[in-house]
């Protein structure tokens, strides 16, 4: 899919017929009504990337200002978590492309494991 097609669809990249057929084959009998899977392919999903977490007391949050630094509980060399609707989908690394941050996916969960997490 070209970047123009991706932009027209609001950044969503859909699965092709071959991809949905492969997913159905991978799931086998575990997916009842697999023929209706194509109905879900245009559903928008929220994708977020978690760089790390920090636990702060309320008073510390109130003291934050412009320029404050919040230390996260991960090293810079550790992979980031890529979440879809709050569920872990993959891990990756932060990259910079033309002055924009991006994430390169380095490891995906197994297709069946990802689908089971959604159910």
GROMACS elastic network, one bead per residue, 0.5 to 0.9 nm:
[ bonds ]
;  ai    aj funct       b0    kb
    1     4     6  0.81425   500
    1     5     6  0.61964   500
    1     6     6  0.68018   500
    1    13     6  0.75859   500
    1    14     6  0.87329   500
    2     5     6  0.52109   500
    2     6     6  0.63225   500
    2     7     6  0.87256   500
    3     7     6  0.60978   500
    3     8     6  0.86170   500
    3    11     6  0.85491   500
    4     7     6  0.51249   500
    4     8     6  0.62742   500
    4     9     6  0.87196   500
    5     8     6  0.51663   500
    5     9     6  0.63393   500
    5    10     6  0.88496   500
    5    11     6  0.84332   500
    5    13     6  0.85987   500
    6     9     6  0.52482   500
    6    10     6  0.64818   500
    6    12     6  0.60223   500
    6    13     6  0.60796   500
    6    14     6  0.88884   500
    7    10     6  0.51723   500
    7    11     6  0.50812   500
    7    12     6  0.78310   500
    8    11     6  0.72534   500
    8    12     6  0.87491   500
    9    12     6  0.56497   500
    9    13     6  0.76297   500
    9    42     6  0.89166   500
   10    13     6  0.87411   500
   10    44     6  0.87362   500
   12    42     6  0.80409   500
   12    43     6  0.88111   500
   12    44     6  0.70484   500
   12    45     6  0.82237   500
   13    42     6  0.88465   500
   14    41     6  0.59596   500
   14    42     6  0.68086   500
   15    18     6  0.78277   500
   15    19     6  0.54974   500
   15    20     6  0.61718   500
   15    38     6  0.89166   500
   15    41     6  0.67473   500
   16    19     6  0.51392   500
   16    20     6  0.63567   500
   16    21     6  0.85981   500
   17    20     6  0.52626   500
   17    21     6  0.60940   500
   17    22     6  0.85490   500
   17    38     6  0.84933   500
   18    21     6  0.51241   500
   18    22     6  0.61110   500
   18    23     6  0.86416   500
   19    22     6  0.50660   500
   19    23     6  0.61765   500
   19    24     6  0.86496   500
   20    23     6  0.50063   500
   20    24     6  0.61718   500
   20    25     6  0.85606   500
   20    37     6  0.75424   500
   20    38     6  0.73624   500
   20    41     6  0.88038   500
   21    24     6  0.51321   500
   21    25     6  0.61580   500
   21    26     6  0.86101   500
   22    25     6  0.50182   500
   22    26     6  0.61013   500
   22    27     6  0.86367   500
   23    26     6  0.50321   500
   23    27     6  0.62122   500
   23    28     6  0.85954   500
   23   111     6  0.71936   500
   23   112     6  0.78895   500
   24    27     6  0.51905   500
   24    28     6  0.61455   500
   24    29     6  0.87416   500
   24    31     6  0.74858   500
   24    34     6  0.63250   500
   24    35     6  0.84064   500
   24    37     6  0.82858   500
   25    28     6  0.51312   500
   25    29     6  0.86548   500
   26   111     6  0.76880   500
   26   112     6  0.67964   500
   27    30     6  0.56071   500
   27    31     6  0.61416   500
   27    34     6  0.89824   500
   27   111     6  0.84073   500
   27   112     6  0.60694   500
   27   115     6  0.85924   500
   28    31     6  0.66016   500
   28    34     6  0.89736   500
   29    32     6  0.68722   500
   29    34     6  0.89285   500
   31    34     6  0.56898   500
   32    35     6  0.85606   500
   33    36     6  0.58074   500
   33    37     6  0.75517   500
   34    37     6  0.53527   500
   34    38     6  0.84611   500
   35    38     6  0.70462   500
   35    39     6  0.88273   500
   36    39     6  0.56241   500
   36    40     6  0.77587   500
   37    40     6  0.56315   500
   37    41     6  0.71491   500
   38    41     6  0.53554   500
   38    42     6  0.82051   500
   39    42     6  0.71334   500
   39    43     6  0.82256   500
   40    43     6  0.54610   500
   41    44     6  0.85713   500
   45    84     6  0.65884   500
   45    85     6  0.62665   500
   46    83     6  0.81354   500
   46    84     6  0.56674   500
   46    85     6  0.51241   500
   46    86     6  0.80162   500
   47    82     6  0.71638   500
   47    83     6  0.56637   500
   47    85     6  0.63462   500
   47    86     6  0.79831   500
   48    81     6  0.82944   500
   48    82     6  0.59749   500
   48    83     6  0.51752   500
   48    84     6  0.64837   500
   48    85     6  0.78942   500
   48    86     6  0.77714   500
   49    80     6  0.66052   500
   49    81     6  0.56219   500
   49    83     6  0.60361   500
   49    84     6  0.88457   500
   49    91     6  0.88546   500
   49    92     6  0.89374   500
   49   103     6  0.81108   500
   50    53     6  0.77294   500
   50    80     6  0.57492   500
   50    81     6  0.50957   500
   50    82     6  0.64931   500
   50    83     6  0.75073   500
   51    72     6  0.77057   500
   51    73     6  0.88972   500
   51    74     6  0.75380   500
   51    76     6  0.89674   500
   51    79     6  0.80566   500
   51    80     6  0.51386   500
   51    81     6  0.68827   500
   51    94     6  0.88054   500
   52    71     6  0.88286   500
   52    72     6  0.51836   500
   52    73     6  0.56283   500
   52    74     6  0.55723   500
   52    75     6  0.87270   500
   52    80     6  0.73521   500
   52    81     6  0.83532   500
   53    71     6  0.83654   500
   53    72     6  0.51530   500
   53    73     6  0.55437   500
   53    74     6  0.76618   500
   54    70     6  0.73909   500
   54    71     6  0.67531   500
   54    72     6  0.50928   500
   54    73     6  0.60673   500
   55    72     6  0.86611   500
   55    73     6  0.89749   500
   56    59     6  0.81297   500
   56    60     6  0.60662   500
   56    61     6  0.64925   500
   57    60     6  0.52388   500
   57    61     6  0.65084   500
   57    62     6  0.88670   500
   58    61     6  0.51341   500
   58    62     6  0.63397   500
   58    63     6  0.87655   500
   59    62     6  0.50743   500
   59    63     6  0.63328   500
   60    63     6  0.50537   500
   60    64     6  0.66134   500
   61    64     6  0.53520   500
   61    65     6  0.89138   500
   62    65     6  0.82659   500
   63    68     6  0.88790   500
   64    67     6  0.83260   500
   64    68     6  0.58047   500
   64    69     6  0.83125   500
   64    70     6  0.87344   500
   65    68     6  0.54575   500
   65    69     6  0.89933   500
   66    69     6  0.88860   500
   71    74     6  0.85686   500
   72    75     6  0.80818   500
   74    77     6  0.82001   500
   74    78     6  0.64841   500
   74    79     6  0.87713   500
   74    80     6  0.88953   500
   75    78     6  0.54221   500
   75    79     6  0.87309   500
   76    79     6  0.80421   500
   77    93     6  0.85185   500
   78    92     6  0.89544   500
   78    93     6  0.79538   500
   79    91     6  0.59319   500
   79    92     6  0.52671   500
   79    93     6  0.53002   500
   79    94     6  0.80633   500
   79   106     6  0.83422   500
   80    90     6  0.86113   500
   80    91     6  0.55086   500
   80    92     6  0.53300   500
   80    93     6  0.59095   500
   80    94     6  0.73931   500
   80   103     6  0.83995   500
   81    88     6  0.67321   500
   81    89     6  0.77921   500
   81    90     6  0.62210   500
   81    92     6  0.66011   500
   81    93     6  0.87774   500
   82    87     6  0.83733   500
   82    88     6  0.60272   500
   82    89     6  0.57482   500
   82    90     6  0.50910   500
   82    91     6  0.54845   500
   82    92     6  0.70124   500
   82   103     6  0.85648   500
   82   105     6  0.81861   500
   83    86     6  0.53419   500
   83    87     6  0.51326   500
   83    89     6  0.53922   500
   83    90     6  0.70787   500
   83    91     6  0.86774   500
   84    87     6  0.52652   500
   84    88     6  0.64476   500
   84    89     6  0.62044   500
   85    88     6  0.85255   500
   85   118     6  0.89603   500
   87   114     6  0.85397   500
   87   117     6  0.72040   500
   87   118     6  0.76678   500
   88    91     6  0.81553   500
   88   109     6  0.81429   500
   88   114     6  0.80361   500
   88   117     6  0.85941   500
   89   107     6  0.88835   500
   89   108     6  0.63011   500
   89   109     6  0.59196   500
   89   110     6  0.89987   500
   89   114     6  0.63832   500
   90   105     6  0.67716   500
   90   106     6  0.75323   500
   90   107     6  0.55192   500
   90   109     6  0.57449   500
   91   104     6  0.85130   500
   91   105     6  0.59782   500
   91   106     6  0.59056   500
   91   107     6  0.52925   500
   91   108     6  0.66342   500
   91   109     6  0.85631   500
   92   103     6  0.60895   500
   92   104     6  0.52620   500
   92   107     6  0.65485   500
   92   108     6  0.87761   500
   93   102     6  0.83919   500
   93   103     6  0.54866   500
   93   104     6  0.52998   500
   93   105     6  0.66691   500
   93   106     6  0.69877   500
   94   101     6  0.68247   500
   94   102     6  0.58020   500
   94   104     6  0.63980   500
   95   100     6  0.83728   500
   95   101     6  0.58805   500
   95   102     6  0.52154   500
   95   103     6  0.57381   500
   95   104     6  0.67089   500
   96    99     6  0.60571   500
   96   100     6  0.54761   500
   96   102     6  0.58753   500
   96   103     6  0.83052   500
   97   100     6  0.52303   500
   97   101     6  0.63412   500
   97   102     6  0.67397   500
   98   101     6  0.83917   500
  105   108     6  0.72836   500
  108   111     6  0.80595   500
  108   114     6  0.87135   500
  109   112     6  0.83024   500
  109   113     6  0.64334   500
  109   114     6  0.60154   500
  110   113     6  0.51448   500
  110   114     6  0.61699   500
  110   115     6  0.86850   500
  111   114     6  0.51697   500
  111   115     6  0.62475   500
  111   116     6  0.86298   500
  112   115     6  0.51635   500
  112   116     6  0.60838   500
  112   117     6  0.86519   500
  113   116     6  0.51360   500
  113   117     6  0.62747   500
  113   118     6  0.89112   500
  114   117     6  0.52776   500
  114   118     6  0.67157   500
  115   118     6  0.52517   500
  115   119     6  0.66618   500
  116   119     6  0.52196   500
